[in-house]
């Protein structure tokens, strides 16, 4: 039995990989999390996370646990760039 179903977007095969840097957005925190296990579509790259992985991500976001470094992220304004 496959760990993941086929991709919901393109129907491609989804395989387990470790994502080097995954982005997650919360109400108060945006975080890059290293080495996150995920299913990744071999055709389109769509990512799928198991419930137990997302529970750990929620804990990281809520408790800010396991934070090992800080990063600056540029913020752009779409309307200004599109003017």
FIKOLZA-1660 file (N, C-alpha, C; in steps of 0.1 Angstrom, whole numbers, plus 5000, padded with zeros to 4 digits):
% residues 83
   i   px   py   pz ch aa at
   1 5008 4988 5000  A  X  N
   1 5000 5000 5000  A  X CA
   1 5009 5012 5000  A  X  C
   2 5005 5022 4992  A  X  N
   2 5013 5035 4991  A  X CA
   2 5011 5043 5003  A  X  C
   3 5021 5050 5007  A  X  N
   3 5020 5059 5018  A  X CA
   3 5012 5071 5015  A  X  C
   4 5012 5076 5003  A  X  N
   4 5005 5088 4998  A  X CA
   4 4996 5084 4986  A  X  C
   5 4985 5090 4985  A  X  N
   5 4977 5089 4973  A  X CA
   5 4984 5096 4961  A  X  C
   6 4979 5094 4949  A  X  N
   6 4984 5102 4938  A  X CA
   6 4981 5117 4940  A  X  C
   7 4988 5126 4934  A  X  N
   7 4987 5140 4935  A  X CA
   7 4972 5145 4932  A  X  C
   8 4966 5152 4940  A  X  N
   8 4953 5158 4938  A  X CA
   8 4952 5168 4927  A  X  C
   9 4964 5174 4924  A  X  N
   9 4964 5185 4913  A  X CA
   9 4967 5179 4899  A  X  C
  10 4976 5170 4898  A  X  N
  10 4980 5166 4885  A  X CA
  10 4979 5151 4883  A  X  C
  11 4977 5143 4893  A  X  N
  11 4976 5129 4892  A  X CA
  11 4989 5121 4893  A  X  C
  12 5000 5129 4895  A  X  N
  12 5013 5123 4895  A  X CA
  12 5016 5115 4907  A  X  C
  13 5027 5107 4907  A  X  N
  13 5031 5099 4918  A  X CA
  13 5037 5107 4929  A  X  C
  14 5033 5105 4942  A  X  N
  14 5038 5112 4953  A  X CA
  14 5047 5103 4961  A  X  C
  15 5060 5108 4963  A  X  N
  15 5070 5100 4971  A  X CA
  15 5074 5108 4983  A  X  C
  16 5079 5100 4993  A  X  N
  16 5084 5106 5006  A  X CA
  16 5098 5112 5003  A  X  C
  17 5099 5125 5008  A  X  N
  17 5112 5132 5007  A  X CA
  17 5114 5140 5020  A  X  C
  18 5126 5144 5023  A  X  N
  18 5128 5154 5033  A  X CA
  18 5129 5168 5027  A  X  C
  19 5121 5177 5031  A  X  N
  19 5122 5191 5025  A  X CA
  19 5132 5199 5033  A  X  C
  20 5142 5204 5026  A  X  N
  20 5153 5211 5033  A  X CA
  20 5148 5223 5040  A  X  C
  21 5140 5232 5034  A  X  N
  21 5135 5243 5040  A  X CA
  21 5120 5244 5036  A  X  C
  22 5111 5242 5046  A  X  N
  22 5097 5243 5043  A  X CA
  22 5091 5255 5050  A  X  C
  23 5082 5263 5043  A  X  N
  23 5076 5275 5049  A  X CA
  23 5063 5272 5055  A  X  C
  24 5061 5278 5067  A  X  N
  24 5048 5277 5074  A  X CA
  24 5044 5290 5079  A  X  C
  25 5031 5294 5078  A  X  N
  25 5026 5306 5083  A  X CA
  25 5016 5304 5094  A  X  C
  26 5018 5311 5104  A  X  N
  26 5008 5311 5115  A  X CA
  26 5003 5325 5118  A  X  C
  27 4995 5327 5128  A  X  N
  27 4989 5340 5130  A  X CA
  27 5000 5350 5135  A  X  C
  28 5009 5345 5142  A  X  N
  28 5020 5354 5148  A  X CA
  28 5034 5351 5143  A  X  C
  29 5035 5341 5136  A  X  N
  29 5049 5336 5132  A  X CA
  29 5049 5330 5118  A  X  C
  30 5059 5334 5110  A  X  N
  30 5062 5328 5098  A  X CA
  30 5075 5321 5100  A  X  C
  31 5076 5308 5097  A  X  N
  31 5088 5300 5100  A  X CA
  31 5093 5292 5088  A  X  C
  32 5106 5291 5087  A  X  N
  32 5113 5281 5078  A  X CA
  32 5116 5270 5087  A  X  C
  33 5113 5258 5084  A  X  N
  33 5116 5246 5092  A  X CA
  33 5124 5237 5083  A  X  C
  34 5136 5233 5088  A  X  N
  34 5145 5224 5081  A  X CA
  34 5141 5209 5082  A  X  C
  35 5144 5202 5072  A  X  N
  35 5143 5187 5072  A  X CA
  35 5129 5182 5076  A  X  C
  36 5119 5186 5069  A  X  N
  36 5105 5182 5072  A  X CA
  36 5102 5171 5063  A  X  C
  37 5097 5159 5068  A  X  N
  37 5093 5148 5059  A  X CA
  37 5080 5152 5053  A  X  C
  38 5079 5149 5040  A  X  N
  38 5066 5152 5032  A  X CA
  38 5065 5143 5020  A  X  C
  39 5053 5142 5015  A  X  N
  39 5051 5136 5002  A  X CA
  39 5052 5147 4992  A  X  C
  40 5060 5144 4981  A  X  N
  40 5062 5154 4971  A  X CA
  40 5059 5148 4957  A  X  C
  41 5050 5154 4950  A  X  N
  41 5046 5150 4936  A  X CA
  41 5058 5150 4927  A  X  C
  42 5061 5139 4920  A  X  N
  42 5072 5138 4911  A  X CA
  42 5070 5146 4898  A  X  C
  43 5058 5150 4895  A  X  N
  43 5055 5158 4883  A  X CA
  43 5054 5173 4886  A  X  C
  44 5046 5177 4896  A  X  N
  44 5044 5191 4897  A  X CA
  44 5050 5197 4910  A  X  C
  45 5055 5188 4919  A  X  N
  45 5062 5193 4931  A  X CA
  45 5053 5197 4943  A  X  C
  46 5040 5195 4941  A  X  N
  46 5030 5197 4952  A  X CA
  46 5035 5189 4965  A  X  C
  47 5033 5195 4977  A  X  N
  47 5038 5188 4989  A  X CA
  47 5026 5184 4997  A  X  C
  48 5027 5173 5004  A  X  N
  48 5017 5168 5013  A  X CA
  48 5023 5164 5026  A  X  C
  49 5017 5168 5037  A  X  N
  49 5022 5166 5050  A  X CA
  49 5013 5156 5058  A  X  C
  50 5018 5146 5065  A  X  N
  50 5011 5138 5073  A  X CA
  50 5006 5145 5086  A  X  C
  51 4995 5141 5092  A  X  N
  51 4990 5147 5103  A  X CA
  51 5000 5148 5115  A  X  C
  52 5007 5137 5117  A  X  N
  52 5017 5138 5128  A  X CA
  52 5028 5148 5126  A  X  C
  53 5032 5150 5113  A  X  N
  53 5042 5160 5110  A  X CA
  53 5036 5174 5113  A  X  C
  54 5024 5176 5109  A  X  N
  54 5018 5189 5111  A  X CA
  54 5016 5192 5126  A  X  C
  55 5013 5182 5134  A  X  N
  55 5012 5184 5148  A  X CA
  55 5026 5189 5154  A  X  C
  56 5037 5184 5149  A  X  N
  56 5050 5189 5153  A  X CA
  56 5052 5203 5149  A  X  C
  57 5048 5206 5136  A  X  N
  57 5049 5220 5131  A  X CA
  57 5041 5229 5139  A  X  C
  58 5029 5226 5143  A  X  N
  58 5020 5234 5151  A  X CA
  58 5027 5237 5165  A  X  C
  59 5033 5227 5171  A  X  N
  59 5040 5228 5183  A  X CA
  59 5052 5238 5182  A  X  C
  60 5059 5237 5171  A  X  N
  60 5070 5246 5168  A  X CA
  60 5065 5260 5167  A  X  C
  61 5054 5262 5160  A  X  N
  61 5049 5275 5158  A  X CA
  61 5043 5281 5171  A  X  C
  62 5036 5273 5179  A  X  N
  62 5030 5278 5191  A  X CA
  62 5041 5281 5202  A  X  C
  63 5049 5271 5204  A  X  N
  63 5059 5272 5215  A  X CA
  63 5072 5278 5211  A  X  C
  64 5074 5280 5198  A  X  N
  64 5086 5284 5192  A  X CA
  64 5098 5276 5196  A  X  C
  65 5095 5263 5197  A  X  N
  65 5105 5253 5201  A  X CA
  65 5113 5249 5189  A  X  C
  66 5125 5245 5192  A  X  N
  66 5134 5240 5181  A  X CA
  66 5139 5251 5172  A  X  C
  67 5137 5264 5175  A  X  N
  67 5143 5274 5167  A  X CA
  67 5158 5275 5169  A  X  C
  68 5165 5273 5158  A  X  N
  68 5180 5273 5159  A  X CA
  68 5187 5285 5153  A  X  C
  69 5179 5293 5145  A  X  N
  69 5185 5305 5140  A  X CA
  69 5174 5315 5135  A  X  C
  70 5178 5327 5132  A  X  N
  70 5168 5337 5127  A  X CA
  70 5172 5340 5112  A  X  C
  71 5162 5344 5105  A  X  N
  71 5164 5348 5091  A  X CA
  71 5156 5361 5088  A  X  C
  72 5162 5370 5080  A  X  N
  72 5155 5382 5075  A  X CA
  72 5148 5378 5062  A  X  C
  73 5135 5382 5061  A  X  N
  73 5128 5379 5049  A  X CA
  73 5123 5392 5042  A  X  C
  74 5127 5395 5030  A  X  N
  74 5122 5407 5023  A  X CA
  74 5107 5406 5021  A  X  C
  75 5100 5418 5022  A  X  N
  75 5086 5419 5020  A  X CA
  75 5084 5428 5008  A  X  C
  76 5076 5424 4998  A  X  N
  76 5073 5432 4986  A  X CA
  76 5059 5436 4986  A  X  C
  77 5056 5447 4979  A  X  N
  77 5042 5452 4977  A  X CA
  77 5038 5449 4963  A  X  C
  78 5029 5440 4961  A  X  N
  78 5025 5437 4947  A  X CA
  78 5020 5449 4939  A  X  C
  79 5011 5457 4945  A  X  N
  79 5006 5469 4938  A  X CA
  79 5017 5478 4934  A  X  C
  80 5026 5480 4942  A  X  N
  80 5038 5489 4938  A  X CA
  80 5046 5483 4927  A  X  C
  81 5048 5470 4927  A  X  N
  81 5056 5463 4917  A  X CA
  81 5048 5463 4904  A  X  C
  82 5035 5463 4905  A  X  N
  82 5027 5461 4893  A  X CA
  82 5023 5475 4887  A  X  C
  83 5027 5486 4893  A  X  N
  83 5023 5499 4889  A  X CA
  83 5030 5503 4876  A  X  C
% end
